[in-house]
Amino acid sequence: MTALVALEGIHAGYGEARVLFDVSLAVAPGEMVTLMGRNGMGKTTTIRTLFGLLRPTAGRVLIRGRDMTAAHPHVRAREGLGLVPEGRQIFPRLSVDENLLATASTRRAQSWTLKRVRELFPRLAERARNMGDALSGGEQQMLAIGRALMTNPDLLVLDEATEGLAPVLRDEIWAALALLKRDGLAILLVDKHLEASMRLSDRHVVMEKGRIAWAGPSADLARDRSLAARHLEL
């Protein structure tokens, strides 16, 4: 099966500072993959490269087997990549509904609508007319996920999916991701909560100093907890 997205031998950085070294990873249709590692190991740079926000100095970005390394971010979005960025980056002076409608797309027959997003996150229905900056951190994260879903992606990418959230709101996010996975949406997730991600993700990719230090299924990571001790902040 052709991967939905793949990074092949990616080298990238900012000016003279090199950050990524020969990074390769792939996500298949319907698969959930967690990208893990300590802070500053290159996870966000990897995502920026995937979305065309940073041009690699070497390597390729493939979407459904097509070389999209030179494609602009909006072209990659049209190809089915949806991003929930670190820090959420919602529009503070737009209402919840306006934030959602700002990115609405009908690129797929089974499209995400306001109704479906509200069913996934009932809190957003309750806050429909609230401005973005009037929401709690957890509600803003729900809104950021809903906004990405309104683009009707084939791959949902979440950078720091539950960082800084209260446990009850974190659980709501995990429950929503479980539903999205069950519906067949491919997901690439950056998150530090190992136990929760192990329950949901098919595979894990661990980064160390801009390189892939380990990759494998949840069962392998569960059997060897020394991997987590070596590479992750727990």
C-alpha positions in Angstrom: 0.0 0.0 0.0 1.3 3.4 -0.9 1.8 5.6 2.1 -0.5 8.6 2.4 2.4 10.8 3.3 6.1 10.0 3.5 9.3 11.9 4.3 12.4 10.4 2.7 15.9 11.3 3.8 15.0 14.8 5.0 17.7 17.3 6.0 16.4 20.7 7.1 17.2 23.6 9.3 17.1 27.4 9.8 19.9 29.3 8.2 23.2 27.8 9.2 21.6 25.8 12.0 20.9 22.2 10.9 18.0 20.6 12.7 17.0 17.4 10.8 19.4 14.8 9.6 18.2 12.0 7.2 14.7 11.9 8.7 12.4 9.3 7.1 8.9 8.4 8.2 5.5 7.5 6.7 1.9 7.3 7.6 -0.5 4.9 5.8 -4.2 5.6 5.2 -6.1 5.1 8.4 -3.0 4.7 10.5 -2.2 6.6 13.7 1.5 7.4 14.3 2.9 9.2 17.3 6.1 11.4 16.8 7.8 11.5 20.2 11.0 12.9 21.7 12.3 15.4 24.2 11.9 19.1 23.6 14.1 20.5 20.9 14.6 17.2 19.1 13.1 18.3 15.8 9.5 17.2 16.0 8.0 20.6 15.1 10.6 21.1 12.4 9.6 17.8 10.9 6.0 18.9 10.8 6.8 22.3 9.3 8.8 20.4 6.5 5.8 18.1 5.9 3.5 21.1 5.4 5.9 23.1 3.2 6.5 25.8 5.8 10.2 24.9 5.7 12.0 23.8 2.6 14.4 20.8 3.1 18.0 21.1 2.0 17.8 17.4 1.0 15.3 14.6 0.7 11.7 14.4 -0.5 8.2 14.9 0.7 5.7 12.5 -0.9 1.9 12.6 -0.8 0.3 9.4 -2.2 3.6 8.7 -3.8 3.8 12.0 -5.6 6.8 14.2 -5.0 5.4 17.4 -3.3 8.7 18.7 -2.0 8.4 22.0 -3.9 4.6 22.4 -3.4 3.3 25.4 -1.5 1.5 24.8 1.8 -1.9 25.6 0.4 -1.4 23.0 -2.3 -0.6 20.3 0.3 -3.7 21.3 2.2 -5.7 20.7 -0.9 -4.1 17.3 -1.1 -5.6 16.4 2.2 -3.2 17.5 5.0 -4.8 19.2 8.0 -2.8 20.8 10.8 -3.5 21.5 14.4 -0.5 23.7 15.2 1.4 24.0 18.4 -0.2 26.9 20.4 -3.5 26.4 18.6 -3.3 29.7 16.7 -7.1 30.2 16.5 -8.5 33.6 15.5 -9.1 35.4 18.8 -11.6 38.0 17.5 -13.7 35.5 15.5 -16.5 33.5 17.1 -16.2 29.7 17.4 -18.4 29.2 14.4 -16.5 31.8 12.4 -13.3 30.1 13.2 -14.7 26.8 11.9 -16.2 28.3 8.8 -13.0 30.1 7.9 -11.4 26.9 6.8 -14.4 25.0 5.6 -13.8 22.9 2.5 -15.9 20.4 0.6 -13.0 18.5 -1.0 -14.4 15.1 0.2 -17.9 13.7 -0.3 -18.2 12.7 3.4 -17.5 16.2 4.5 -17.0 17.7 8.0 -19.6 20.3 8.8 -20.5 22.5 11.8 -23.0 19.9 12.9 -20.4 17.1 12.9 -17.8 19.1 14.7 -20.3 20.1 17.3 -21.2 16.4 17.8 -17.6 15.6 18.3 -17.1 18.5 20.7 -20.4 19.5 22.3 -18.6 22.3 24.2 -18.1 24.1 20.9 -21.9 24.1 20.3 -22.4 25.6 23.7 -19.8 28.3 22.9 -20.8 28.9 19.3 -21.0 32.7 19.6 -18.0 33.1 22.0 -14.9 34.8 20.7 -11.8 32.6 20.4 -10.0 34.5 23.1 -12.9 33.8 25.5 -12.4 30.1 25.5 -10.4 28.0 27.9 -7.2 26.3 26.7 -8.9 23.0 26.3 -11.8 24.6 24.4 -9.3 26.4 22.1 -7.6 23.1 21.4 -11.0 21.5 20.5 -11.6 24.5 18.2 -8.2 24.1 16.6 -9.0 20.4 15.9 -12.4 21.2 14.6 -11.0 23.9 12.4 -8.5 21.4 10.9 -11.3 18.8 10.4 -13.4 21.4 8.5 -10.7 21.3 5.8 -11.8 17.6 5.4 -8.3 16.2 5.6 -7.1 12.7 4.8 -4.3 13.1 7.4 -4.8 15.1 10.6 -1.5 16.3 12.1 -1.5 17.5 15.7 1.6 19.3 17.2 1.5 19.0 21.0 -2.1 17.7 21.0 -2.7 17.8 24.8 0.1 20.0 26.2 -0.9 22.1 29.2 -4.5 20.8 29.4 -6.3 19.8 32.5 -6.7 16.0 32.8 -10.5 16.1 32.2 -10.0 18.1 29.0 -7.1 16.0 27.9 -9.3 12.9 28.2 -11.9 14.6 26.0 -9.2 15.2 23.3 -8.1 11.6 23.5 -11.6 10.3 23.3 -12.2 12.4 20.2 -9.0 11.1 18.6 -10.1 7.6 19.3 -13.4 8.3 17.4 -11.5 9.9 14.5 -9.2 6.9 14.2 -12.2 4.5 14.3 -13.7 6.4 11.5 -10.6 5.7 9.4 -8.8 9.1 9.5 -5.0 8.9 9.4 -3.4 10.8 12.3 0.2 12.0 12.9 0.4 13.0 16.6 3.0 14.8 18.6 2.4 14.3 22.3 4.3 13.6 25.5 1.7 11.4 27.2 3.1 8.0 26.5 0.4 5.8 28.1 -2.5 7.4 26.3 -0.7 7.4 22.9 0.3 3.8 23.3 -3.4 2.8 23.8 -4.3 4.5 20.5 -1.4 4.7 18.1 -0.4 1.9 15.7 3.3 3.0 15.6 5.7 5.4 17.3 8.6 7.3 16.0 11.1 8.6 18.5 13.4 11.5 17.6 16.8 12.3 19.2 18.8 15.3 18.2 17.1 15.6 14.8 17.4 12.0 13.9 15.0 9.0 14.1 16.3 7.1 17.1 13.7 4.4 17.2 10.5 3.4 15.3 8.2 0.6 15.9 4.7 -0.6 17.1 3.2 0.0 20.5 3.7 -3.6 21.5 7.5 -3.3 21.1 7.6 0.0 23.1 5.5 -1.6 25.8 7.8 -4.6 26.1 10.9 -2.4 26.4 10.3 0.5 28.7 14.0 1.3 28.7 13.4 2.9 25.3 11.2 5.5 26.9 13.6 6.0 29.7 16.4 6.7 27.2 14.6 8.9 24.8 11.6 10.5 26.4 10.8 12.9 29.3 8.4 11.0 31.5 
